[in-house]
Structures are given as C-alpha cells and as structure tokens.
Amino acid sequence: MRHDLILLDLDGTLMDSAAGIISSIRHTYVTLGVPAPPDDDLRRFVGPPITESFLAHGFTPETLPEAMRVYRADFAARGMHDNRVFDGIEETLTALVAAGATLAVATSKPEVYARELTAEFGLDPYLAGTYGATLDEHSRASKAAVISYALLELEETTFAERGLPPLERIVMVGDRSHDVDGARLNGLACVGVAWGYADEGELAAHGASTVVETPHELADLLLG
C-alpha cells in the first residue's frame, strides 16, 4: 500500500549517530564516577529515551538529573556532531517526496537537538517537520507521546486544509522496539529498518509490519 504520511525515526534510521551518543554516555559515567556498562549495553542506549537507559544502568531517580545535565552538556558541545546520514537515505527521501509523500521526523531525541541535526546534515528540505521529546523528560518523553504530538502538529499545519490521511496510509519507520510500540499505541503500523541498532529479532518480536534491509528497499515498499 502507498503511504501518504511517513514518520521517520532519526538515530539509527536516518542517521548513524551511535559513536557520538556513546562517547557522551561514557563521558557521563566517567565524570560522575559510576561504572559504565559493557560496550554491548552502551550500544542499546541509542534510540530509546536516554533517561530510561541511565535508570536501567547504574543511576537512580535521585542521581538521574545530574547524569542528564552532564550528558547533555557534552552531547551538545561534541557528541551530537559526530554523526552522518546513512548511505542511500537521501536518495530514498528524494524518491518519496517526488512521489508526493509527506515526510516528518518523530524521534525520542530532544526536539531542540533533532532540529539542529536535520538542519546541519541537510535533511530539512525533505521534511514537513521535525518532532521530538521535551527537555524536561516528563511532558513528552516516550515515543508514543512524540508520535501523538507529531500527528497533532501536522494536522494543524501541513494537513490543516485537507486533514490527516487515514491511519492505514500513515506509517512509522524506525530501527528499535520503542518505535514499533509507540506506533502501535497510536494505531499505526511500523516498518523496521535492519541497518540501525536493534538486536537480532527485536523488531519482529515487537510486531513490526516488515523489516527492510536497505534504504532502496524501504522506498520500494512505501511507494508500492
């Protein structure tokens, strides 16, 4: 089925951001004197809300605010820019836009950082909007909340005159289980991408409608 509105995850879907995120996470553990998790666990920090990962690996609700302060300071100054757009993504976005699809980013990354990245790495011309989490970790933190917010914003802007497409013609595209879960809570299907940071079988186990191996395959699927 052809999709008219495509919500795209950022980290692990459009951009290879793992090196910068993991570097800033390591910096946080070293700075605060907390033992860092093994490398395999650190890689799993990429994608879900950082707060959830910190709480699962050594920090408490009491120490979390300081961890987030240290992480964000280092990430904004250094880690955020250690990034790249995955090969084949720009060609895929070009094909989707040329076919008339509306594209928007929906990410668990704080929106202020996400907007800076889509501008810095040349993605803005393809997008109707970039929507992300709030910095307070409370009012809009989960992927489900970000997707809901993105749909409301798009309904009031890009789709103000014609209304949002039916839910079956809207899709989320992401690389982690929280993308699939967040889409489902909003009544949407989610296409998983295999070039991101999910463990083997993670996307299928959470109910991704399909998992594609390459950006070219993604374009073919969404325009089919």
Secondary structure by P-SEA (a helix, b strand, c coil): ccccbbbbbccccccccaaaaaaaaaaaaaaaccccccaaaaaacccccaaaaaaaccccccaaaaaaaaaaaaaaaccccccccccaaaaaaaaaaaabbbbbbbccccaaaaaaaaaaacccccccbbbbbcccccccccaaaaaaaaaaaaaacccccccccccccbbbbbccaaaaaaaaaacbbbbbbcccccccccccccccccccccaaaaaaaaac
